[in-house]
Amino acid sequence: NLRQTVINIEKMSEKELREDVMDLIEGEVEEEK
């Protein structure tokens, strides 16, 4: 549910959000190798 995802993101602190984004980026980089 996209709306629930947005609500969850809004509840997260910026630090947690940044860490999740970094994890996503690292995962995509790994796939490109």
PyMOL Python script that loads the backbone (N, CA, C, O; Angstrom):
from pymol import cmd

cmd.read_pdbstr("""\
ATOM      1  N   ASN A   1       0.864  -1.188   0.000  1.00  0.00           N
ATOM      2  CA  ASN A   1       0.000   0.000   0.000  1.00  0.00           C
ATOM      3  C   ASN A   1       0.900   1.238   0.000  1.00  0.00           C
ATOM      4  O   ASN A   1       1.625   1.491   0.962  1.00  0.00           O
ATOM      5  N   LEU A   2       0.844   1.988  -1.069  1.00  0.00           N
ATOM      6  CA  LEU A   2       1.740   3.134  -1.232  1.00  0.00           C
ATOM      7  C   LEU A   2       1.490   4.180  -0.163  1.00  0.00           C
ATOM      8  O   LEU A   2       2.436   4.761   0.368  1.00  0.00           O
ATOM      9  N   ARG A   3       0.218   4.429   0.162  1.00  0.00           N
ATOM     10  CA  ARG A   3      -0.078   5.452   1.173  1.00  0.00           C
ATOM     11  C   ARG A   3       0.544   5.076   2.515  1.00  0.00           C
ATOM     12  O   ARG A   3       1.091   5.938   3.202  1.00  0.00           O
ATOM     13  N   GLN A   4       0.468   3.794   2.898  1.00  0.00           N
ATOM     14  CA  GLN A   4       1.067   3.347   4.157  1.00  0.00           C
ATOM     15  C   GLN A   4       2.576   3.545   4.123  1.00  0.00           C
ATOM     16  O   GLN A   4       3.183   3.928   5.124  1.00  0.00           O
ATOM     17  N   THR A   5       3.177   3.283   2.969  1.00  0.00           N
ATOM     18  CA  THR A   5       4.623   3.472   2.835  1.00  0.00           C
ATOM     19  C   THR A   5       4.983   4.924   3.061  1.00  0.00           C
ATOM     20  O   THR A   5       5.950   5.226   3.760  1.00  0.00           O
ATOM     21  N   VAL A   6       4.205   5.836   2.469  1.00  0.00           N
ATOM     22  CA  VAL A   6       4.467   7.275   2.638  1.00  0.00           C
ATOM     23  C   VAL A   6       4.347   7.655   4.103  1.00  0.00           C
ATOM     24  O   VAL A   6       5.173   8.406   4.622  1.00  0.00           O
ATOM     25  N   ILE A   7       3.318   7.138   4.777  1.00  0.00           N
ATOM     26  CA  ILE A   7       3.142   7.437   6.207  1.00  0.00           C
ATOM     27  C   ILE A   7       4.348   6.946   6.990  1.00  0.00           C
ATOM     28  O   ILE A   7       4.858   7.656   7.857  1.00  0.00           O
ATOM     29  N   ASN A   8       4.807   5.737   6.691  1.00  0.00           N
ATOM     30  CA  ASN A   8       5.967   5.188   7.407  1.00  0.00           C
ATOM     31  C   ASN A   8       7.196   6.055   7.187  1.00  0.00           C
ATOM     32  O   ASN A   8       7.956   6.311   8.121  1.00  0.00           O
ATOM     33  N   ILE A   9       7.393   6.507   5.954  1.00  0.00           N
ATOM     34  CA  ILE A   9       8.557   7.346   5.649  1.00  0.00           C
ATOM     35  C   ILE A   9       8.469   8.649   6.441  1.00  0.00           C
ATOM     36  O   ILE A   9       9.477   9.120   6.968  1.00  0.00           O
ATOM     37  N   GLU A  10       7.289   9.228   6.529  1.00  0.00           N
ATOM     38  CA  GLU A  10       7.140  10.481   7.250  1.00  0.00           C
ATOM     39  C   GLU A  10       7.453  10.311   8.731  1.00  0.00           C
ATOM     40  O   GLU A  10       7.911  11.248   9.386  1.00  0.00           O
ATOM     41  N   LYS A  11       7.203   9.106   9.262  1.00  0.00           N
ATOM     42  CA  LYS A  11       7.449   8.849  10.689  1.00  0.00           C
ATOM     43  C   LYS A  11       8.937   8.656  10.975  1.00  0.00           C
ATOM     44  O   LYS A  11       9.389   8.869  12.100  1.00  0.00           O
ATOM     45  N   MET A  12       9.695   8.253   9.958  1.00  0.00           N
ATOM     46  CA  MET A  12      11.102   7.966  10.164  1.00  0.00           C
ATOM     47  C   MET A  12      11.892   9.255  10.369  1.00  0.00           C
ATOM     48  O   MET A  12      11.527  10.318   9.866  1.00  0.00           O
ATOM     49  N   SER A  13      12.965   9.134  11.108  1.00  0.00           N
ATOM     50  CA  SER A  13      13.858  10.286  11.255  1.00  0.00           C
ATOM     51  C   SER A  13      14.677  10.425   9.976  1.00  0.00           C
ATOM     52  O   SER A  13      14.791   9.483   9.193  1.00  0.00           O
ATOM     53  N   GLU A  14      15.240  11.606   9.778  1.00  0.00           N
ATOM     54  CA  GLU A  14      16.049  11.806   8.577  1.00  0.00           C
ATOM     55  C   GLU A  14      17.225  10.848   8.558  1.00  0.00           C
ATOM     56  O   GLU A  14      17.613  10.363   7.495  1.00  0.00           O
ATOM     57  N   LYS A  15      17.800  10.570   9.728  1.00  0.00           N
ATOM     58  CA  LYS A  15      18.964   9.680   9.790  1.00  0.00           C
ATOM     59  C   LYS A  15      18.581   8.280   9.297  1.00  0.00           C
ATOM     60  O   LYS A  15      19.299   7.684   8.494  1.00  0.00           O
ATOM     61  N   GLU A  16      17.451   7.761   9.779  1.00  0.00           N
ATOM     62  CA  GLU A  16      17.023   6.426   9.352  1.00  0.00           C
ATOM     63  C   GLU A  16      16.759   6.416   7.849  1.00  0.00           C
ATOM     64  O   GLU A  16      17.126   5.474   7.147  1.00  0.00           O
ATOM     65  N   LEU A  17      16.120   7.474   7.370  1.00  0.00           N
ATOM     66  CA  LEU A  17      15.776   7.542   5.952  1.00  0.00           C
ATOM     67  C   LEU A  17      17.044   7.548   5.105  1.00  0.00           C
ATOM     68  O   LEU A  17      17.134   6.867   4.084  1.00  0.00           O
ATOM     69  N   ARG A  18      18.026   8.338   5.557  1.00  0.00           N
ATOM     70  CA  ARG A  18      19.282   8.442   4.808  1.00  0.00           C
ATOM     71  C   ARG A  18      19.968   7.076   4.760  1.00  0.00           C
ATOM     72  O   ARG A  18      20.500   6.684   3.721  1.00  0.00           O
ATOM     73  N   GLU A  19      19.955   6.354   5.880  1.00  0.00           N
ATOM     74  CA  GLU A  19      20.595   5.036   5.910  1.00  0.00           C
ATOM     75  C   GLU A  19      19.890   4.072   4.951  1.00  0.00           C
ATOM     76  O   GLU A  19      20.545   3.282   4.270  1.00  0.00           O
ATOM     77  N   ASP A  20      18.553   4.138   4.898  1.00  0.00           N
ATOM     78  CA  ASP A  20      17.816   3.263   3.991  1.00  0.00           C
ATOM     79  C   ASP A  20      18.161   3.589   2.540  1.00  0.00           C
ATOM     80  O   ASP A  20      18.330   2.693   1.713  1.00  0.00           O
ATOM     81  N   VAL A  21      18.261   4.876   2.248  1.00  0.00           N
ATOM     82  CA  VAL A  21      18.593   5.280   0.875  1.00  0.00           C
ATOM     83  C   VAL A  21      19.987   4.794   0.507  1.00  0.00           C
ATOM     84  O   VAL A  21      20.208   4.308  -0.603  1.00  0.00           O
ATOM     85  N   MET A  22      20.927   4.924   1.437  1.00  0.00           N
ATOM     86  CA  MET A  22      22.287   4.469   1.161  1.00  0.00           C
ATOM     87  C   MET A  22      22.302   2.964   0.920  1.00  0.00           C
ATOM     88  O   MET A  22      23.027   2.481   0.050  1.00  0.00           O
ATOM     89  N   ASP A  23      21.504   2.223   1.688  1.00  0.00           N
ATOM     90  CA  ASP A  23      21.425   0.771   1.489  1.00  0.00           C
ATOM     91  C   ASP A  23      20.897   0.463   0.091  1.00  0.00           C
ATOM     92  O   ASP A  23      21.402  -0.433  -0.585  1.00  0.00           O
ATOM     93  N   LEU A  24      19.877   1.210  -0.339  1.00  0.00           N
ATOM     94  CA  LEU A  24      19.305   0.985  -1.661  1.00  0.00           C
ATOM     95  C   LEU A  24      20.346   1.266  -2.739  1.00  0.00           C
ATOM     96  O   LEU A  24      20.500   0.490  -3.682  1.00  0.00           O
ATOM     97  N   ILE A  25      21.059   2.381  -2.591  1.00  0.00           N
ATOM     98  CA  ILE A  25      22.067   2.745  -3.588  1.00  0.00           C
ATOM     99  C   ILE A  25      23.151   1.676  -3.635  1.00  0.00           C
ATOM    100  O   ILE A  25      23.552   1.251  -4.718  1.00  0.00           O
ATOM    101  N   GLU A  26      23.625   1.240  -2.477  1.00  0.00           N
ATOM    102  CA  GLU A  26      24.674   0.212  -2.437  1.00  0.00           C
ATOM    103  C   GLU A  26      24.184  -1.071  -3.100  1.00  0.00           C
ATOM    104  O   GLU A  26      24.941  -1.732  -3.811  1.00  0.00           O
ATOM    105  N   GLY A  27      22.929  -1.423  -2.871  1.00  0.00           N
ATOM    106  CA  GLY A  27      22.375  -2.624  -3.479  1.00  0.00           C
ATOM    107  C   GLY A  27      22.355  -2.516  -4.994  1.00  0.00           C
ATOM    108  O   GLY A  27      22.652  -3.486  -5.692  1.00  0.00           O
ATOM    109  N   GLU A  28      22.007  -1.339  -5.506  1.00  0.00           N
ATOM    110  CA  GLU A  28      21.958  -1.160  -6.952  1.00  0.00           C
ATOM    111  C   GLU A  28      23.352  -1.198  -7.546  1.00  0.00           C
ATOM    112  O   GLU A  28      23.550  -1.719  -8.644  1.00  0.00           O
ATOM    113  N   VAL A  29      24.314  -0.653  -6.831  1.00  0.00           N
ATOM    114  CA  VAL A  29      25.701  -0.665  -7.314  1.00  0.00           C
ATOM    115  C   VAL A  29      26.194  -2.105  -7.388  1.00  0.00           C
ATOM    116  O   VAL A  29      26.858  -2.492  -8.349  1.00  0.00           O
ATOM    117  N   GLU A  30      25.865  -2.902  -6.359  1.00  0.00           N
ATOM    118  CA  GLU A  30      26.290  -4.304  -6.347  1.00  0.00           C
ATOM    119  C   GLU A  30      25.730  -5.033  -7.565  1.00  0.00           C
ATOM    120  O   GLU A  30      26.426  -5.843  -8.177  1.00  0.00           O
ATOM    121  N   GLU A  31      24.473  -4.749  -7.920  1.00  0.00           N
ATOM    122  CA  GLU A  31      23.845  -5.447  -9.036  1.00  0.00           C
ATOM    123  C   GLU A  31      24.522  -5.112 -10.352  1.00  0.00           C
ATOM    124  O   GLU A  31      24.536  -5.937 -11.266  1.00  0.00           O
ATOM    125  N   GLU A  32      25.084  -3.912 -10.462  1.00  0.00           N
ATOM    126  CA  GLU A  32      25.706  -3.491 -11.719  1.00  0.00           C
ATOM    127  C   GLU A  32      27.038  -4.181 -11.962  1.00  0.00           C
ATOM    128  O   GLU A  32      27.494  -4.253 -13.103  1.00  0.00           O
ATOM    129  N   LYS A  33      27.671  -4.690 -10.907  1.00  0.00           N
ATOM    130  CA  LYS A  33      28.990  -5.309 -11.066  1.00  0.00           C
ATOM    131  C   LYS A  33      28.876  -6.630 -11.826  1.00  0.00           C
ATOM    132  O   LYS A  33      29.884  -7.299 -12.057  1.00  0.00           O
TER     133      LYS A  33
END
""", "prot")
cmd.dss("prot")
cmd.show_as("cartoon", "prot")
cmd.util.cbc("prot")
cmd.orient("prot")
